Amino acid sequence: MKSYLKLIRWQTLLFLILTQFLVKYGIIAGLVPDRIGFIETPDPAFILMVIATAFLAAAGFAINDYFDVKKDLLTHPDRVMVDVKVPRNKVILTHTIFNILGVGTGIAASWMAGKPFYSLIFILLSIFLFIYSARLKKRVSGSAIMIAVFPFAAIELVWLFESRIFPELIGEQHLTISRFVAFYGFFAFLTTIILEYLKQLDELKYDMNGTNSFIRNLGANKGQILIYLLMFLSAGLLISAAPVILFPYYRITMTVLVVVLILIGVAMFRFTKAIETKDYRLIVIILKAAMLVGVLSMLTISIR
């Protein structure tokens, strides 16, 4: 059981679930007119949507490890599950089961929400994650961007499902919530790209003949510059967009996001030193901490 939990990256799944719950009960609940009524109203469609997203992510992680087993044996042999602790046929079975459960639960959530055409989103996500792992990932260009689409989509899905509850939200109110959700979604998108490129940069230490990646093709020096620029862009997003969206009513949220900004600044400072040692583990830890603090900042939106 422990090996299967590692295969589907249960910690990442918990973080994904936490993020979706905080989008609903942090961002949206903090901005709708009847906050108490919104929180107390049962919403089975939302629960099913979260479960569907987690199932699809688990399926994606399993099939990704299946196709990456040779590379992982070189880079992180201690973490390899496929063929070492979980047979390949069981990995495929795990992927298939979670895929079916994810699509099925997503369809049920869509019908329960009164939006049956939303089912197409879960079907497309399922197909996308498989094709990404099997083919697109090996085509280098834009692979990190494609994998970063998933956390962005997971955040946007919450507002897509919840907006149906508030048909009376028009104009400025609807736009405000959309801006908040887009801000957090884009921040998750950027941070995921940076983490993926850091992973590719770290893999340059290993001799992996026949293995392609965007950073490998770009070159170490240019890759380092790109990662630094992306961290600078993330900091710029916080400095420029956050005050426009949050000021003057959400000062506590702004204060928490200052902590995120400081963490990104520390990551940028430490990155120059990490380049010399080719050890990027601390940078990854700092950026993941920034993501966690950023997600938790959603809880403060209802505090004025």
C-alpha positions as CSV (number, residue, x, y, z in Angstrom):
1,M,0.0,0.0,0.0
2,K,2.8,2.4,0.9
3,S,4.4,1.9,-2.5
4,Y,1.1,2.6,-4.3
5,L,0.7,5.8,-2.3
6,K,4.2,6.9,-3.3
7,L,3.4,6.0,-6.9
8,I,0.4,8.4,-7.0
9,R,2.3,11.0,-4.9
10,W,-0.2,11.3,-2.2
11,Q,1.3,14.4,-0.6
12,T,0.9,16.3,-3.9
13,L,-2.7,15.0,-4.2
14,L,-3.4,16.3,-0.6
15,F,-2.0,19.7,-1.6
16,L,-4.1,19.8,-4.7
17,I,-7.3,19.0,-2.7
18,L,-6.4,21.6,-0.1
19,T,-5.9,24.2,-2.9
20,Q,-9.3,23.5,-4.4
21,F,-11.0,23.6,-1.0
22,L,-9.4,27.0,-0.2
23,V,-10.4,28.4,-3.5
24,K,-14.0,27.7,-2.6
25,Y,-13.9,28.4,1.1
26,G,-11.2,31.0,1.0
27,I,-11.5,33.1,-2.1
28,I,-15.1,32.6,-3.2
29,A,-16.6,32.4,0.3
30,G,-14.7,35.5,1.2
31,L,-16.1,37.5,-1.7
32,V,-19.7,36.4,-2.2
33,P,-22.5,38.5,-0.6
34,D,-23.9,35.7,1.6
35,R,-20.7,34.1,3.0
36,I,-22.4,32.1,5.8
37,G,-25.1,30.8,3.5
38,F,-22.6,29.8,0.9
39,I,-20.5,27.8,3.4
40,E,-23.4,26.1,5.0
41,T,-25.1,25.1,1.7
42,P,-24.3,21.4,0.8
43,D,-22.5,21.2,-2.5
44,P,-22.0,17.5,-3.6
45,A,-21.1,18.6,-7.1
46,F,-18.0,20.4,-5.7
47,I,-17.0,17.4,-3.6
48,L,-17.3,15.1,-6.7
49,M,-15.3,17.6,-8.8
50,V,-12.5,17.6,-6.2
51,I,-12.4,13.8,-6.1
52,A,-12.4,13.6,-9.9
53,T,-9.5,16.0,-10.1
54,A,-7.5,14.0,-7.5
55,F,-8.3,10.7,-9.3
56,L,-7.1,12.1,-12.7
57,A,-3.9,13.5,-11.1
58,A,-3.2,10.2,-9.5
59,A,-3.6,8.4,-12.9
60,G,-1.3,11.0,-14.5
61,F,1.4,10.5,-11.8
62,A,1.2,6.7,-12.2
63,I,1.5,6.7,-16.0
64,N,4.2,9.4,-15.9
65,D,6.4,7.2,-13.7
66,Y,5.7,4.2,-16.0
67,F,7.2,6.1,-19.0
68,D,10.0,7.7,-16.9
69,V,11.3,4.6,-15.2
70,K,14.7,4.5,-17.1
71,K,15.4,8.2,-16.4
72,D,14.4,7.9,-12.8
73,L,16.7,4.9,-12.3
74,L,19.6,7.2,-13.2
75,T,18.5,10.4,-11.4
76,H,16.6,9.1,-8.3
77,P,17.0,5.3,-8.0
78,D,15.9,5.4,-4.4
79,R,12.5,6.8,-5.4
80,V,11.7,4.4,-8.2
81,M,8.5,2.5,-7.7
82,V,7.9,1.0,-11.2
83,D,9.4,-2.5,-11.6
84,V,11.1,-2.1,-8.2
85,K,8.2,-2.1,-5.8
86,V,5.2,-2.1,-8.1
87,P,5.1,-4.3,-11.2
88,R,4.6,-2.6,-14.5
89,N,1.3,-4.3,-15.2
90,K,0.0,-3.1,-11.8
91,V,1.1,0.4,-12.7
92,I,-1.0,0.3,-15.9
93,L,-3.9,-1.2,-13.9
94,T,-3.6,1.6,-11.3
95,H,-3.6,4.2,-14.0
96,T,-6.6,2.7,-15.7
97,I,-8.6,2.4,-12.5
98,F,-7.9,6.0,-11.4
99,N,-8.6,7.2,-15.0
100,I,-12.0,5.5,-15.1
101,L,-12.9,6.7,-11.6
102,G,-11.7,10.3,-12.4
103,V,-13.7,10.5,-15.7
104,G,-16.8,8.8,-14.2
105,T,-16.8,11.0,-11.1
106,G,-16.2,14.1,-13.2
107,I,-19.2,13.2,-15.4
108,A,-21.3,12.7,-12.2
109,A,-20.2,16.1,-10.9
110,S,-21.0,17.8,-14.1
111,W,-24.5,16.3,-14.2
112,M,-25.1,17.1,-10.6
113,A,-24.1,20.7,-11.2
114,G,-26.6,20.9,-14.0
115,K,-23.8,21.4,-16.6
116,P,-23.5,18.0,-18.4
117,F,-21.2,19.5,-21.0
118,Y,-18.5,20.1,-18.3
119,S,-18.0,16.3,-18.6
120,L,-15.9,17.0,-21.7
121,I,-13.3,18.8,-19.5
122,F,-12.6,15.7,-17.4
123,I,-12.4,13.5,-20.5
124,L,-10.0,15.9,-22.2
125,L,-7.8,16.2,-19.0
126,S,-7.6,12.4,-18.9
127,I,-6.5,12.1,-22.5
128,F,-4.1,15.1,-22.2
129,L,-2.3,13.6,-19.1
130,F,-1.8,10.2,-20.9
131,I,-0.6,11.8,-24.2
132,Y,1.7,14.2,-22.3
133,S,3.4,11.3,-20.5
134,A,3.6,9.0,-23.5
135,R,4.5,11.5,-26.3
136,L,4.4,15.2,-25.7
137,K,6.9,15.1,-22.8
138,K,9.6,13.7,-25.2
139,R,9.0,16.5,-27.7
140,V,10.7,18.9,-25.4
141,S,9.2,22.2,-26.5
142,G,6.7,23.5,-24.0
143,S,6.5,20.3,-22.0
144,A,6.8,22.2,-18.7
145,I,4.1,24.6,-19.8
146,M,1.8,21.7,-20.5
147,I,2.2,20.1,-17.1
148,A,1.7,23.5,-15.4
149,V,-1.7,23.7,-17.1
150,F,-3.1,21.1,-14.7
151,P,-2.8,23.1,-11.4
152,F,-4.1,26.2,-13.2
153,A,-7.0,24.2,-14.5
154,A,-7.7,22.7,-11.1
155,I,-8.0,26.2,-9.6
156,E,-10.1,27.5,-12.4
157,L,-12.4,24.5,-12.3
158,V,-13.6,25.4,-8.8
159,W,-14.9,28.8,-9.9
160,L,-16.3,27.3,-13.1
161,F,-18.4,24.9,-10.9
162,E,-19.2,27.4,-8.2
163,S,-20.2,30.3,-10.5
164,R,-23.4,28.5,-11.4
165,I,-24.6,29.0,-7.8
166,F,-24.6,32.7,-8.1
167,P,-26.3,33.7,-11.4
168,E,-27.1,37.0,-9.7
169,L,-23.3,37.8,-9.6
170,I,-22.9,40.1,-12.5
171,G,-20.5,42.9,-13.4
172,E,-18.0,44.0,-10.8
173,Q,-18.7,41.2,-8.2
174,H,-18.2,38.4,-10.8
175,L,-15.2,40.1,-12.2
176,T,-13.6,40.5,-8.8
177,I,-13.8,36.8,-8.0
178,S,-12.6,35.9,-11.5
179,R,-9.6,38.2,-11.0
180,F,-8.7,36.6,-7.6
181,V,-9.0,33.1,-9.0
182,A,-7.0,34.0,-12.1
183,F,-4.3,35.6,-10.0
184,Y,-3.8,32.5,-7.8
185,G,-4.1,30.2,-10.9
186,F,-1.4,32.0,-12.8
187,F,0.9,32.1,-9.8
188,A,0.5,28.3,-9.4
189,F,1.1,28.0,-13.2
190,L,4.4,30.0,-13.0
191,T,5.7,28.2,-9.9
192,T,5.0,24.8,-11.4
193,I,6.9,25.7,-14.6
194,I,9.9,26.9,-12.4
195,L,9.9,23.7,-10.4
196,E,9.8,21.6,-13.6
197,Y,12.7,23.5,-15.1
198,L,14.7,23.1,-11.9
199,K,14.1,19.4,-12.1
200,Q,15.4,19.4,-15.7
201,L,18.4,21.5,-14.7
202,D,19.2,19.1,-12.0
203,E,19.1,16.2,-14.4
204,L,21.9,17.7,-16.5
205,K,24.3,16.2,-13.9
206,Y,23.5,12.8,-15.2
207,D,24.6,11.2,-18.4
208,M,21.2,10.3,-20.0
209,N,21.8,9.3,-23.6
210,G,18.7,9.7,-25.7
211,T,16.9,11.7,-23.1
212,N,15.6,15.1,-24.1
213,S,14.4,18.0,-22.1
214,F,13.8,21.7,-22.8
215,I,16.6,22.8,-20.5
216,R,19.0,20.1,-21.9
217,N,18.4,21.4,-25.4
218,L,18.6,25.0,-24.3
219,G,21.9,24.6,-22.5
220,A,22.7,24.9,-18.8
221,N,23.6,28.6,-18.9
222,K,20.6,29.7,-20.8
223,G,18.4,27.4,-18.7
224,Q,19.7,29.1,-15.5
225,I,18.9,32.5,-16.9
226,L,15.4,31.4,-17.9
227,I,14.7,30.0,-14.4
228,Y,15.9,33.2,-12.8
229,L,13.8,35.3,-15.2
230,L,10.7,33.2,-14.3
231,M,11.3,33.7,-10.6
232,F,11.6,37.4,-11.3
233,L,8.4,37.3,-13.2
234,S,6.6,35.5,-10.3
235,A,7.9,38.3,-8.0
236,G,6.8,40.9,-10.5
237,L,3.3,39.3,-10.5
238,L,3.1,39.7,-6.7
239,I,4.4,43.3,-6.8
240,S,2.3,44.5,-9.6
241,A,-1.0,42.5,-9.7
242,A,-1.5,41.8,-6.0
243,P,-1.9,45.5,-4.9
244,V,-4.3,46.2,-7.8
245,I,-6.5,43.3,-6.8
246,L,-6.2,43.4,-3.1
247,F,-5.7,47.1,-2.0
248,P,-7.2,48.6,0.0
249,Y,-9.6,46.0,1.4
250,Y,-7.5,42.9,1.7
251,R,-4.4,44.1,3.6
252,I,-4.0,41.0,5.7
253,T,-3.9,38.9,2.5
254,M,-1.3,41.4,1.1
255,T,0.8,41.0,4.2
256,V,0.8,37.2,3.8
257,L,1.7,37.5,0.1
258,V,4.7,39.7,1.2
259,V,6.0,36.6,2.9
260,V,5.6,34.7,-0.4
261,L,7.5,37.5,-2.1
262,I,10.3,37.3,0.5
263,L,10.6,33.5,-0.1
264,I,10.9,34.0,-3.8
265,G,13.5,36.7,-3.2
266,V,15.5,34.2,-1.0
267,A,15.1,31.6,-3.7
268,M,16.6,34.0,-6.3
269,F,19.5,34.9,-4.0
270,R,20.2,31.2,-3.2
271,F,19.9,30.2,-6.8
272,T,23.1,32.0,-7.8
273,K,24.9,29.9,-5.2
274,A,23.1,26.7,-6.1
275,I,24.4,27.1,-9.7
276,E,28.0,26.7,-8.4
277,T,27.2,23.5,-6.4
278,K,24.6,22.2,-8.9
279,D,22.4,21.3,-5.9
280,Y,19.0,22.9,-6.3
281,R,17.2,21.0,-3.5
282,L,17.0,24.1,-1.2
283,I,15.6,26.2,-4.0
284,V,12.8,23.6,-4.6
285,I,12.0,23.5,-0.9
286,I,11.8,27.4,-0.7
287,L,9.6,27.6,-3.8
288,K,7.3,24.8,-2.5
289,A,7.1,26.7,0.8
290,A,6.1,29.9,-1.2
291,M,3.4,27.9,-2.9
292,L,2.0,26.6,0.4
293,V,2.0,30.1,2.0
294,G,0.4,31.5,-1.1
295,V,-2.4,28.9,-1.0
296,L,-2.9,29.5,2.7
297,S,-3.3,33.2,2.1
298,M,-6.6,32.4,0.5
299,L,-8.0,31.9,4.0
300,T,-7.4,35.6,4.9
301,I,-9.5,37.0,2.1
302,S,-12.6,37.0,4.2
303,I,-10.8,39.0,6.9
304,R,-11.2,42.7,6.2
